[in-house]
Amino acid sequence: MHFSGITLSPKPWIPVLDRIRDKVKLATGHSFNFVLINRYKDGNDHIGDHRDDEKELVPQSPIASVSFGACRDFVFRHRDSRSKNSICQIQPVKLELEHGSLLMMNFPTNVYWYHSLPVRKRVIAPRVNLTFRQLMSKRLK
């Protein structure tokens, strides 16, 4: 299976991920068939501005993000205001994702907004993020 330019070997759902996925479905009303797990060892681990626009995603499907561990900032930047010379003056939106938080990115969030998890030097604890997605079934085989 290929996802975001990386070849992955899908694994069966383990019971704890099944339970979390079921709770996310109950809270959101959306089903997910894929989870990406990211571990950030401390505030130095980060991810830059990006959109989740992989071709494997079901078009217009939401993405659910569940956070565990250290509280971290999550920043949205509108695509039209990312450059310093931009005429558009839409301010970034910063959310604090606490332990146990659920963030839903519904369509068209990934069309207009980039998101990031910036460096936060004062954060010394780890964070684990589970990002639930709906991939086209032919990509899972």
N, C-alpha and C positions, 0 to 999 in steps of 0.2 A: 504494500500500500504506500502511496506517495501522499504527503501532506506538507504544504508550505516548502516544497523543494527538498524534503527529507524523506528517505525511505524508512518506513516504520514497519515493525512486525506487530500487528494488533494482538493483544492478549485478551483472554476472556475476562468478563467483569467479575471482580472479587466482591464478596458480600458487603463490605463497607462502602464500596463505590456504588453498588446496586442501591443501598439504602439512601445514600446522599442523592443519587440521581432521582430516586423515587420521591424524595422530599422536595427537590427542585421542581419536578413535574407537578406535584401537588400545589406548590406555592405559585407556579407560573402558568400552569395549564399547557405547557409545551413539553414535547418528548424529545429526547436526545439519544443518539446512538454512538457518540464518541466523546471521550474526555481526554484532554491534554493536561498533564500534571507538571507544574513548574515549581521548583524549590529555589528560594532566594535565601542564601545563608545569612545575610545581614543587609544593612542599608547600602552597601557598596554594590550588591547585585541589583541590576536594573534592566529595564527594556526601554528602548527609545521609541519615539513617535512612530506609529504604524497603524495600518488598518487591517482588519481581518478580512481579506478579500480573496482568499484562496479559491481556486476554481473548483475544489472538491466540495465546498459548502453548498447546501441546498439554497438556491436563490431566495433572498428575502427572509431567511430563517434567523431567529434570534440566537444570541449567544449568552449563556449564563455563566457567571464567574463567582465561585465560592472561595472565600479567603479563610485561612487558618494561621494562627500565630501572630507575629508582630503586626501592628497597625502600620499601614503604608499609605502614602498619598497616591492617588490615581488621577491623572490629568488628561482632560480632553482639550484638543485644540482644533478649531474649525479649519477646514482645508483652505479657505480663502484668506485666513489671517495668519498663516504660518511663517510667511517671509517678512523680513523687516521693512521691505518697500511696499507692503500690501496696503491698499486703500481701505480694505475691510478692517474694521476695528472690533471684531467680536472677541471678547476677553476669554481666556482659557477658563475652564471649569475644573476645580479641584475637589475631589471627594476623598475622605479618609475611609479606607476600607479596613474595618476592625475585624478581629477574630470572629468567625462565624457569619460574616456579612455575605449577602447575595446581591450581586449587581447584574441587572439585565440590560443587554444592549440589543434593543429591538431595531428592526428596519425602519428608517434608513440611517441609523447611527453611523454605520461603517461607510456609508456613501459620503457623508459630509464631515465627519469628525475623526481625527487621528487620536490615539490614546497612548499613554506611556506610564511607566512606573519609574519615576526619577530616583536618582541617587539620594539617599538620606543618611549622611554619615553618622548621625546620632543613634540610628537604629542598630542595635547589636544582636537582636534575637532573629531567628529564622522565620520565614513565612512560606507557606505552601499554598498554591493557587490551583484550583480545579476549574478548567474552562470546558464547559459542556457545549457541544455543537451537534448539529444535524448534518451529517455528510451524506452525499448521494450514495445509495446502497451499492451501486456497482463499484465504488471506490473501496468498499470494505472487504471485498472478496479477494 
